[in-house]
Amino acid sequence: MNLNLSNARILISRVDAIGDVMLTLPLCGMIKKYYPDATIIFLGRKYTEPVLKRCSSIDQILIYDEWTDDNTAVQRLRQLQIDVIIHVLPNRRIAMLARKAAIPIRIGTSRRWFHWLYANKHVYVKRKNTKLHEAQLNMMLLKAIAIREIPALEDLHQYTSFSTTRTIPHAISSLIEKDKQILIIHPKSAGSAREWPLSSYDELIRLFPKDRYQIVICGTKQEKSTLGGWLTTLPDYVYDMMGKLSLDEYIEFISSANIFVAASTGPLHIAAACGIRAIGIYPPVVPMHPARWQPLGSCSGFITASKTNCHLCSKKSDYCRCMSEISAYQVYQKIMDN
């Protein structure tokens, strides 16, 4: 199988959440480093399209939500004349469609049984108990196309290739006070992470002098519905923008802010990629620990509990003892630590 990879058409398949997609972008950047003339096509969900279109390493976007019919999907894949598909997120249906479309090189982890049916290049990638970051684990799949470089953790952000216009959306521009720093707090995670208590966010907010910081609470409409009356207990100088911005608008607002604080969630990774001060709050337990999921950015950071018995906390509970032991002042100090 002697393909000229320097001009290859390479399909990256990752059809899950925003944070996972953000941590796949460095893989795209690494491919462009070795094969700058290759065409990178990204298969993702419709709701992650605002993220994908801001990555300069991606040449074309395919929307998986539109693949309602297998035959039509196979025909589309054939029309695109794809040379290589990399199954970053193992997906049995997509793997089957890629084989039916006769894509010459089909790369997947050897740890999924269906890849032995549908993929023809297998890479051993073990994610359980790993010491590698998620973005580094994704890059291991590139061994199948002769890319063996795995950047150091501190260098990963250089491969994200994420850019915005840094334009404050009209929906919030009239509220912004230009003489203040913008601090965005994203208190929920749509169930994707252990969350810091709302009471701790309240304490953190009150540590910032209101004459120097403009504090904005952000998140989705669905996340807002889980907060109960918490927003009404906050100081009147705190702005509530939950559910009021599209993802396109939210990305631009994040890039225009100075500080972003959240648990391990997609918008945290967006903030890190935008180069602002992005601080993530993490539990110490595998596999949710920051060694694997910390934000990648020149100004990003994280804070985690020192306890190691977080595995005793129920995954189904809204309360995590280890997360609650992280004080508001610790997070404040981390934000101010330059």
C-alpha positions as CSV (number, residue, x, y, z in Angstrom):
1,M,0.0,0.0,0.0
2,N,2.2,2.8,-1.3
3,L,0.3,6.0,-0.9
4,N,1.9,9.4,-1.2
5,L,1.0,10.7,2.2
6,S,2.4,14.1,1.4
7,N,-0.7,14.8,-0.6
8,A,-3.1,12.4,1.2
9,R,-6.7,13.1,2.0
10,I,-6.9,12.2,5.7
11,L,-10.2,11.8,7.6
12,I,-10.2,12.3,11.4
13,S,-13.2,10.7,13.1
14,R,-14.2,12.1,16.5
15,V,-17.9,12.3,17.0
16,D,-18.2,13.1,20.7
17,A,-18.1,16.1,23.0
18,I,-16.4,19.5,22.7
19,G,-13.6,18.8,25.1
20,D,-12.7,15.6,23.4
21,V,-12.7,17.3,20.0
22,M,-10.5,20.2,21.4
23,L,-7.9,17.6,22.6
24,T,-7.9,16.0,19.1
25,L,-6.9,19.2,17.4
26,P,-3.2,18.8,18.3
27,L,-3.3,15.6,16.3
28,C,-4.4,17.5,13.2
29,G,-1.6,20.0,13.8
30,M,1.0,17.3,14.1
31,I,-0.2,15.8,10.8
32,K,0.2,19.2,9.1
33,K,3.8,19.4,10.5
34,Y,4.9,16.2,8.7
35,Y,2.5,16.4,5.7
36,P,1.8,20.1,5.2
37,D,0.2,19.5,1.8
38,A,-2.2,16.8,3.1
39,T,-5.9,17.6,3.2
40,I,-7.4,17.0,6.7
41,I,-11.1,16.3,6.8
42,F,-12.7,16.1,10.2
43,L,-15.8,14.1,10.9
44,G,-17.7,15.5,14.0
45,R,-21.0,16.3,15.4
46,K,-23.0,19.4,14.3
47,Y,-22.7,21.1,17.7
48,T,-18.9,20.9,17.6
49,E,-18.7,22.6,14.2
50,P,-18.0,26.1,15.7
51,V,-14.9,24.5,17.3
52,L,-13.7,22.7,14.2
53,K,-14.1,25.7,11.9
54,R,-11.6,27.7,14.1
55,C,-8.8,25.2,13.7
56,S,-6.5,26.2,10.8
57,S,-5.2,22.6,10.4
58,I,-8.7,21.4,9.3
59,D,-9.4,21.8,5.6
60,Q,-13.0,20.4,5.5
61,I,-15.7,19.4,8.0
62,L,-18.1,16.5,7.7
63,I,-21.2,16.4,10.0
64,Y,-21.9,13.0,11.3
65,D,-25.4,13.9,12.3
66,E,-26.3,14.0,8.6
67,W,-25.2,10.4,8.1
68,T,-28.7,8.9,8.7
69,D,-28.4,6.4,5.8
70,D,-25.5,4.0,5.5
71,N,-25.6,3.8,1.7
72,T,-25.6,7.6,1.3
73,A,-22.7,7.9,3.9
74,V,-20.6,5.3,1.9
75,Q,-21.3,7.1,-1.3
76,R,-20.2,10.4,0.3
77,L,-17.0,8.8,1.6
78,R,-16.2,7.5,-1.9
79,Q,-16.8,10.9,-3.5
80,L,-14.3,12.5,-1.1
81,Q,-11.6,10.0,-2.3
82,I,-10.2,9.6,1.2
83,D,-6.8,7.9,1.5
84,V,-6.6,7.5,5.2
85,I,-9.1,7.4,8.1
86,I,-8.0,7.7,11.7
87,H,-10.6,6.4,14.2
88,V,-9.6,8.6,17.2
89,L,-12.9,7.7,18.8
90,P,-13.7,4.1,18.2
91,N,-17.1,3.8,16.6
92,R,-18.3,0.5,15.1
93,R,-20.7,2.0,12.6
94,I,-18.1,4.5,11.2
95,A,-15.5,1.8,11.0
96,M,-17.9,-0.4,9.1
97,L,-18.8,2.5,6.7
98,A,-15.1,3.3,6.1
99,R,-14.4,-0.4,5.1
100,K,-17.5,-0.4,2.8
101,A,-16.2,2.8,1.2
102,A,-12.9,1.0,0.5
103,I,-10.7,3.7,2.2
104,P,-7.2,2.3,1.6
105,I,-5.7,3.0,5.1
106,R,-8.1,2.6,8.1
107,I,-6.4,3.2,11.4
108,G,-7.8,2.2,14.8
109,T,-6.8,1.1,18.2
110,S,-6.1,-2.6,18.5
111,R,-8.1,-2.7,21.8
112,R,-11.5,-2.6,20.0
113,W,-12.6,-5.9,18.6
114,F,-14.5,-4.4,15.6
115,H,-11.3,-2.7,14.4
116,W,-10.0,-6.2,13.7
117,L,-12.9,-6.5,11.3
118,Y,-13.0,-3.1,9.7
119,A,-9.6,-1.4,10.2
120,N,-6.4,-2.6,8.5
121,K,-3.8,-0.8,10.6
122,H,-3.8,-1.3,14.3
123,V,-2.0,0.7,17.0
124,Y,-1.9,-0.4,20.6
125,V,-3.2,2.5,22.8
126,K,-3.9,1.8,26.4
127,R,-5.8,4.6,28.1
128,K,-6.5,3.0,31.5
129,N,-4.1,4.1,34.2
130,T,-2.0,6.0,31.7
131,K,0.4,8.8,32.6
132,L,-0.1,10.5,29.2
133,H,-2.4,13.4,28.4
134,E,-5.4,12.6,26.2
135,A,-3.9,14.6,23.3
136,Q,-0.7,12.6,23.6
137,L,-2.7,9.3,23.5
138,N,-4.5,10.5,20.4
139,M,-1.2,11.2,18.7
140,M,-0.1,7.6,19.3
141,L,-2.4,6.6,16.4
142,L,-0.2,8.5,14.0
143,K,2.5,5.8,14.3
144,A,0.5,4.1,11.5
145,I,1.4,6.9,9.1
146,A,5.0,7.1,10.2
147,I,4.6,9.9,12.7
148,R,6.2,8.9,16.0
149,E,6.8,12.2,17.6
150,I,4.8,12.8,20.8
151,P,5.4,16.4,22.1
152,A,6.0,17.1,25.7
153,L,3.0,18.2,27.7
154,E,4.1,21.8,27.8
155,D,4.4,21.9,24.0
156,L,1.1,20.3,23.0
157,H,-0.8,23.6,22.8
158,Q,1.4,24.7,20.0
159,Y,-0.3,22.2,17.7
160,T,-3.9,23.2,18.5
161,S,-4.0,25.9,15.7
162,F,-7.1,27.5,17.2
163,S,-7.9,31.1,16.4
164,T,-10.9,33.5,16.9
165,T,-11.7,37.1,15.9
166,R,-11.8,38.1,19.6
167,T,-15.0,40.0,19.0
168,I,-17.4,40.4,22.0
169,P,-20.9,39.2,20.9
170,H,-23.6,41.8,20.5
171,A,-25.7,39.9,23.1
172,I,-23.2,41.0,25.8
173,S,-21.2,43.8,24.4
174,S,-23.4,46.5,26.0
175,L,-22.8,45.0,29.4
176,I,-19.0,45.0,29.2
177,E,-17.0,47.6,31.2
178,K,-13.8,48.1,29.3
179,D,-11.8,49.2,32.4
180,K,-12.3,45.9,34.1
181,Q,-10.9,42.4,33.6
182,I,-13.5,39.8,32.5
183,L,-13.7,36.7,34.6
184,I,-15.9,33.9,33.3
185,I,-17.1,31.2,35.6
186,H,-18.6,28.1,34.1
187,P,-19.9,26.2,37.1
188,K,-21.4,23.1,35.5
189,S,-20.1,20.4,33.2
190,A,-23.2,18.7,31.7
191,G,-22.3,15.7,33.8
192,S,-18.9,15.2,32.1
193,A,-16.8,15.8,35.2
194,R,-16.7,16.0,39.0
195,E,-17.9,19.5,39.8
196,W,-16.7,22.1,42.4
197,P,-19.5,23.0,44.8
198,L,-21.6,26.1,44.0
199,S,-20.9,27.4,47.4
200,S,-17.2,27.4,46.6
201,Y,-17.8,29.4,43.4
202,D,-19.8,31.9,45.5
203,E,-16.8,32.3,47.9
204,L,-14.4,32.7,44.9
205,I,-16.6,35.4,43.4
206,R,-16.5,37.5,46.6
207,L,-12.7,37.4,46.6
208,F,-12.4,39.5,43.5
209,P,-12.8,43.3,43.9
210,K,-15.8,44.4,41.9
211,D,-14.1,47.6,40.8
212,R,-11.5,45.7,39.0
213,Y,-13.3,42.5,37.7
214,Q,-16.4,41.9,35.8
215,I,-17.7,38.5,36.6
216,V,-20.0,36.6,34.2
217,I,-21.6,33.2,34.8
218,C,-21.9,31.1,31.7
219,G,-23.2,27.8,30.6
220,T,-26.0,26.2,28.7
221,K,-29.7,26.5,29.3
222,Q,-29.9,22.9,30.4
223,E,-27.0,23.5,32.9
224,K,-28.8,26.6,34.3
225,S,-31.9,24.5,35.0
226,T,-29.8,22.4,37.5
227,L,-28.7,25.4,39.6
228,G,-31.9,26.0,41.5
229,G,-31.9,29.5,43.0
230,W,-28.1,29.8,43.2
231,L,-27.8,32.6,40.7
232,T,-30.2,34.8,42.7
233,T,-27.9,34.5,45.8
234,L,-24.9,36.1,44.0
235,P,-23.9,39.7,44.3
236,D,-25.8,42.1,42.0
237,Y,-22.7,43.0,40.0
238,V,-22.4,39.4,38.7
239,Y,-23.9,38.9,35.3
240,D,-25.9,35.8,34.3
241,M,-25.3,34.7,30.7
242,M,-26.3,31.1,31.0
243,G,-28.2,29.9,28.0
244,K,-28.0,33.3,26.3
245,L,-25.1,32.6,23.9
246,S,-24.7,30.3,21.0
247,L,-21.5,28.2,21.0
248,D,-20.2,30.5,18.2
249,E,-20.8,33.6,20.4
250,Y,-19.5,31.9,23.5
251,I,-16.2,31.0,21.9
252,E,-15.7,34.6,20.8
253,F,-16.6,35.9,24.3
254,I,-14.2,33.4,25.9
255,S,-11.4,34.6,23.7
256,S,-12.2,38.2,24.7
257,A,-12.1,37.5,28.4
258,N,-9.1,37.5,30.8
259,I,-9.8,34.6,33.1
260,F,-11.9,31.4,32.9
261,V,-12.6,29.0,35.7
262,A,-14.4,25.7,35.5
263,A,-14.1,22.0,36.2
264,S,-13.0,19.6,33.4
265,T,-15.4,20.7,30.6
266,G,-15.2,21.6,26.9
267,P,-15.3,25.4,27.3
268,L,-12.3,25.2,29.7
269,H,-10.3,23.7,26.8
270,I,-11.5,26.4,24.5
271,A,-10.4,29.0,26.9
272,A,-6.9,27.4,27.2
273,A,-6.6,27.3,23.4
274,C,-7.6,31.0,23.2
275,G,-4.5,31.8,25.3
276,I,-6.4,33.4,28.2
277,R,-5.8,32.5,31.9
278,A,-7.8,29.2,32.1
279,I,-7.9,27.4,35.4
280,G,-9.4,23.9,35.7
281,I,-10.5,22.3,39.0
282,Y,-10.0,18.5,39.0
283,P,-10.4,15.5,41.3
284,P,-7.2,13.4,42.0
285,V,-8.8,10.1,40.8
286,V,-7.9,8.2,37.7
287,P,-9.1,8.6,35.0
288,M,-10.4,12.1,35.6
289,H,-7.2,13.5,37.0
290,P,-5.5,16.6,35.4
291,A,-2.5,14.6,34.1
292,R,-4.8,13.3,31.4
293,W,-7.3,16.1,31.0
294,Q,-5.7,19.4,32.0
295,P,-6.2,22.4,29.7
296,L,-3.6,23.0,27.0
297,G,-2.5,26.6,26.7
298,S,0.3,29.0,27.3
299,C,-1.6,30.6,30.2
300,S,-3.6,27.6,31.5
301,G,-3.3,25.8,34.8
302,F,-5.2,23.5,37.1
303,I,-5.7,22.8,40.8
304,T,-6.6,19.4,42.3
305,A,-7.3,18.0,45.7
306,S,-4.4,16.5,47.6
307,K,-6.5,13.5,48.7
308,T,-6.1,10.2,47.0
309,N,-9.3,8.5,48.2
310,C,-11.6,10.3,45.7
311,H,-12.5,6.9,44.3
312,L,-14.7,6.5,47.4
313,C,-16.9,9.3,46.2
314,S,-20.0,8.1,44.3
315,K,-19.9,8.9,40.6
316,K,-23.7,9.3,40.7
317,S,-23.7,11.9,43.5
318,D,-23.6,15.7,42.9
319,Y,-21.3,15.9,45.9
320,C,-17.6,15.0,45.7
321,R,-15.7,15.3,49.0
322,C,-12.3,15.7,47.4
323,M,-13.5,18.5,45.1
324,S,-15.2,20.3,48.1
325,E,-11.9,20.3,50.0
326,I,-10.4,22.6,47.4
327,S,-10.9,26.1,48.9
328,A,-11.9,29.2,47.1
329,Y,-8.7,30.9,48.3
330,Q,-6.6,28.1,46.7
331,V,-8.3,28.7,43.4
332,Y,-7.9,32.5,43.8
333,Q,-4.2,32.1,44.5
334,K,-3.8,29.8,41.4
335,I,-5.5,32.4,39.2
336,M,-3.2,35.1,40.5
337,D,-0.1,33.0,40.2
338,N,1.8,34.2,37.2
